[in-house]
Each structure stands twice: as structure tokens, then as C-alpha cells.
């Protein structure tokens, strides 16, 4: 690690001692939730990791320093400062060089976690291949980055506003292993199922940990293991409402000529507004479940369970 990266003492000691650590992204804090709820959720997620015997490592860039593990002041700054930037892995070098402050996306968090030696990362949903890809060539940077790092990403699939079949095909092409957790279909982020099958199903934290160790025994080059953990059906967004609102949002997107990086935030905000906040609650239910599972996987990996 370089002098532009600071690993908190708590995280550093846990890694040195072989204790479980879970990386957490910060974009959900800065840009994914309304204030002041975002700070409360950030603290809740960290406490959820601790309650399961693991150490949380929320990742962000503060004043040009990549921070692996934030203290209360760092979490508060990411949650409350409106000038905090959104950083993908391509943005890390200029952010570090110019002294910028930013919240890390999936790709940037996975990149920094991998460099720090953290093997398990919990998030909400991955980015992926956008609809209308043939016209726009729009694909999240998450996908290629996951082909280059040896982390296990616990997520609720990819955001349902994306082209899920194309995203799964892209992950296969890139050599990223995708396994459903307790499910034979790929989750749909807000929905328990996208309807798309997965090739592998894992059913316990110990089984996931065994896969992580088997991957490591094969040696580099590594790629990520995606553990797709569905939101419980009782907490998912109503599928009929989801489909209706998303169809209207996509139509409005085309009418307004919105494209590129503006597509995802527009559609996510549209869903939140036109489902009266139900999509946000489903998102949070997914994140909470992913964080719990990630902590259990990290514990099983650290303990060498089989």
C-alpha cells in the first residue's frame, strides 16, 4: 500500500491477525440515501458486521487519501458533505493526486479492498450492461474491474433497470464466477428473482468460504466471486408495481433524451418517487441482508470452516 492509502488501526490489526473483515462501499452513504438517514444506515451496517464477529471497513477517499475503514468523523463527512464526489476505480488516481474527497462505487471499493487484502465485500447491487446497449455501448465499469480482483462480492444481483441477461453473459465472458445464495435464479435487486438461471447455487457461509479457498488454491490470475443473495420475498418491491413504474421511467428517459451516466440516477430516482419510497426500502432490505451474509462468510473464511 502506498502513502496515499491509510488502513485504520482496527482493520490493520484484524487483517494481521487473520480475523474476519468486510469491506463496505461509501457511495450508498453519499449518493444513495437521503440525509440524515444515510448516516444512520451507515452506522447500522457497520454495527451489523460487528454483531457477527467481523470488522467493518467502510472505504472512501478523504482529502486525497484512500481510507480503508472510516471513523465516526469520516462517516459523518461522507454522509453530510454535499461536495463529496462519486469515484469509480478510474477516478482513484486523479482523486488521490489532487486531494479530492469522494465516495467509492463498487469498482473503486473492490479495487481498494483487494489491494488491502480484504477478501469479502458487501454492497447492494452491481452495475451492468445497460438496456439499448447496441445503440449506446453503455456498460458499468464494475464488470471489467471484477475480472481483475480477487474479492468475493455479496450483492442482490444487478440493478433491475439494467439488461440482466446481457450482464450475466458479460460476466461469463470476463470469467467472473456467479453463484446464487440459496437460489437457482439470479436475484433482481429490488426483486427476489430476475427469472434468469444461475449455474451454481451455494447454501451456507461455509460453502462460500470453501469456494473462496478453492479459487485461491488455483493461483492468480484471480477474478471476483459474485454471491448473488436475493432480498426476501416479503421485503421485495411488488413485482407488478416494479414493472409498471420501470416501463414508464424508460419511456420518459427516451422522451427526454437522457443518456450516459445520467441514466442510472434518473431511473433510480424515478422508481423511488413513483413507488412512494417502496423501492428504497427494498434496496435497504437487500443491503442489510447482504451485509449480514458477508460478515458470516468472512467469519467462515477466517475460521477455515468447511
N, C-alpha and C positions, 0 to 999 in steps of 0.2 A: 504494500500500500504506500502511496506517496504522501508527501506533506500536505497535499490538498484533500486528504481524506482523514477524518477523525472517527475512530471507533470508540464508543463510550466505554468507560471502565467496566460497567456491568456486562456488556456484550462481549468485550475482550476477554474478561475472566471466564465467562461461560464457554466461549469457544475454546479457550486454552485448556479448560478442564473437561471438555467433551460433553458439556451439558446442553440440553436442547435449546435452540434459538429459532425464532420465527421472524422473518422479515415482513414488514408491513409497508405498503405504499403510502404516500402522503397526498397524492392528487385528490383522493376522495375527501380528504380533510379540507384542502384549499379550494377545490373547484367542484366537488361532487355533492356537497351538502350545504344547506342554508345555515347561516350564523344565527344564534350561537350554538345550535345543535351540533355543529360539526366538531367542536372541541369536546363536548360531552361524549360523542360517539368515539372519537379518537381515544379518549381515556378509557372508555368502556372496553374497546377492543384490546387495548394493552392489558387491562385487568383480566380479561378473559384468557389471554395467553398465560399470564402469571398463575391464575387459578388452576391451570392444568400442568403446572410444574415447569413451564418453559419461560424463556426470557424474550420479551418483545424487542424488536429492533426496527422501529419506525425510521424510515430513510427519507432524507431531504437534503437540499443544498442550502446552506446559510452563509451569506457573505463570502461566496466563493470557496467554501469548504464542504465537501460531501460528508454528511453526518450519518453514521451508522448507529442509530439509537439516539433518540431525542429526549432531553429532559423536559420538565414541565414548561419552562420558558420557551424552548424550541417548539414544542407542540402548540403553545399559545400563539406564537408568532406566525406559524404556518396557518393556523386557523383564523386569525384575526386581521392579518395584514393584507389589504386588497391588492397590493402591488406584487404579491408573490407570483412568479411566473410558473408556467407549466412546462416541465422539462422531460423530453424523451431522451433516449440514450445518445442521439445525435447532438443534443444540446449540452451534454455534460462538459465537454472540453471548453467551449466558449463561456459557459457559466462559471466554471472554476477560474478561468483566466481573467475574467472581467469583474470578479467579486459579486456576481449576481446571487439572488436568493430565489429558490424555486422549489416547487413540489414535484416529486418524481412520479412519472407514469409507470405502467407495468414494465416497459422495456428498460427504463433507466433504473428502476428499483432492482430488477433482476440482474442487470449488469453490475451494479454496486454490491448487491448481496453475494453474487458469485465471486467477485474479487475479494470480498471479506471472508470467504469460506463458509457462508451461511447456506445451508442446503435446502431449506424449506421456506416457502414464501406464500402468503395468503393474500388474495385480492378478491374483488367482486367478479367481474367478467373481463375476458380478454378482448382486445381489438381483433379485427379480422379483415376479410375481404368484403368490400362494400358492394352493395347492390349496384347494378349498372356498371360493373367493373369493366366490361368490354368497351364502354364509352369513356370512362374516367380513369381507368388503370389505378384506382384508389385502393390501397391496401395498408393496413396498420403496420407500423414498424415493429410491433410486438412479435409478429410471426417470425421474421428472419432472425431477430435477436434471440428468440427462444431456441433456434437451431444452433446457437453458439455458446450457450451457458449450461452448466451442469446443475441447475436448480430444479426442485420439484415445486410446481405452481398449483396450489389448490384454488380452484375457481368454480364459478357456476356456469361454465361454458363461455360462449362469446355473446356479446350483446345482441339481442334478438332483432335489432334494427339492421343487422348485417346479413350477408349471404352465408348462411350456416353451412350448407353443403360445400360451397366453394372454399370456405375457410378450412373445413376438415380435409379437403383434398390438398390444399396448400400445405397444411401441417404434415400430411403424409409425405408429400414431395420433399419437404425440408428435413424429414427424418425425425420429427418431434413425436414422441410416444404419447398417445392419448388413451387414458383409461377412465371409464365411468366408475364412480364410487357407489357401489350398491345398486347400480342401474346398468341396463343394457342399451340405453339410448342416451344420446348426448343431451345434457341439460340446455334449456333455452333462456338462461339468465333470469328474467322475470318469471319464467315458466319452468315447471319441473322437467319438461321434456320438449326438445325441438322436433322429435319424431325421427331424427337421424340415428342410425345404429352406431355403436362403438365396437371395436374389435376385441377389447379387453375390459373385463369387469373385476375390480378389486373390492374386497368386502370387509377389510379391517385395517386399522393403522399398522399393525404388524406386517400385514401382507404388502402394504405400500412400502414400508421400510425395507422389506426383503427385496423388492424390485429396485429400490434405490441402491442397495448394496450390490445387487447383481449387475446393475449398469456400471457402477464404479469398478467392479472387478474386470470389466471388459476393457477398461482403459480409455484414454482420450483418442479421438475427439468425442466429447460428450455433447448431448443436446438435452433440452429440458424434458422432464416428465410432467405432463399435464394431468392432474387428477380432477376430473370433472364431477363436482359434488352438487346434486340438484337441490334447489330450495324445496322444503317440504310442501306437499300439495296444499295443505291447509293455509300456507303462507304465501303461495304464489299469487300473481296477478290473475284475475279472472281471464281465462284464455279468449273468450268471445270478446270481452272488452278490449283486451290487448290487440287482437287482430283488427277490430274496427278502428280504434284510435290510430294504430300504426298505418293503416291504409290511408286514412285522412291526412296524417302527417306527411306521408310520402307524396301524396298528391299536392299538398301545399308547398312542399320542398321544390317540386318541379315547377310549379306556378311562379315561385319567387326566384327561380334560377340559382338556388343556393347550391354550392359545390365545395369540394375540397375539405379542408379541416373544419369548416363551419357546419358540415352535415351532421356529425355525431352530436355536438352540443345542442343543435337545433332540435333534433328528433328526441333526444333525452328530455329536454325541457318541455317539448310538446306533449310527450307521454305523461310527464309529471302533472302538467297543468290540466290536461283533458281526461285524466283518470282521478282527479281530485286528490292527488298525492299518493294514490294506491301503488303506483309503480315505484315510488321512492321507498315505501315501506317494504315492498317485495325485494328491492335491491338491498336494503339493510338486513332483512332476514337472511338473504343469501350470504352477505358478507359475514354476519355473525356465525353462521354455520360453517363457513369456510375457515374462519379463524379458529374456531373450536377444533375442527378436524386437523388443521395444520399443526396445532400445538400437540395433539395426540400423536400425529405422525412423527413429529420431531422428537417426541419422548420415546417412541418405539425405536426410532433410528439410533438415538443416543444410547439406549439401553441394549441394543443389539438383539432385540426380540425377533423371533421367527414364528 
